[in-house]
């Protein structure tokens, strides 16, 4: 692999806002998990089928597994968000385009982090509500919404790539 330039990218207000919302969501994730833990029954849903219905159950301590996964993903995406020279790009990265390409890629990682946290937060909240008898699962549209949210960061980046090819 050719050596890509390493340049410092300055965060925009939007970037800082995305980071802040992600951090607040992670704190809320921790908060609802701890808040509801004592009131959960000993057995809670641990898996849902494609229709959003619970199909596996486990001990209530397993509620912390999803929190751990969310924390790990948050940390990893934050770490790699600041290493855009390691990403795979559809165009050659040069000194001239590195600032723009890295900035867009870093924003895409921020959006991916936020989208992932939203999905996992919803999953945790609905697991708790289902365990408490306030819901019957994730809802029938969860899988569709999760897929759309997962691809949202890519859709953010695609128009600029298409525009870039047309201008060349």
Residue, then its C-alpha position, 0 to 999 in steps of 0.5 A: x500500500x502506498x504511503x498516504x499523507x497524515x494530516x490533522x483534521x479540524x473538527x467542525x461544529x457538526x462533528x463536535x455535535x455528533x460526538x457529543x450526542x454519541x457520548x450523551x447517548x452512551x451515558x443514557x445507555x448506561x443510565x437506563x441499564x443501571x436504573x432498570x436492573x433491580x426491577x428486572x425479573x431474573x429471566x429476560x429476553x436475550x435474543x429476538x427473531x427477525x419479526x422482533x419477537x423474543x426467542x431466547x431468554x437468559x439471566x438478567x445480568x446478561x443485560x450488561x452484555x449489550x452495554x459492554x458491546x456498545x461501549x466497545x464499539x463506541x471506543x473502537x469507532x472513536x479510535x479509528x475515527x481519528x486514523x483516516x489515513x488507514x481507511x480504504x478509499x475509492x480514490x487515490x489520496x494525495x496531499x491536495x485531496x487528503x483534507x477533504x477526503x479524510x474529513x468526509x470519512x471521519x464524519x462518516x465514522x461519527x455518523x456510523x458511531x451514532x447510528x450504531x449507538x441508536x440501534x443498540x440503545x433501542x434494542x436495550x430499551x426494548x429488551x428492558x420493556x419486554x422483560x418488564x411486560x410493557x412491550x412484546x418485543x422490538x416491533x416488526x419494523x426494527x430490522x428494516x430500521x436497523x438496516x437503513x440506519x446501518x447504511x446511512x453513513x455510506x449514503x452520506x458519503x456516496x453523493x460526494x463521490x459521484x459528484x467528484x467523478x463527474x467533475x473529473 
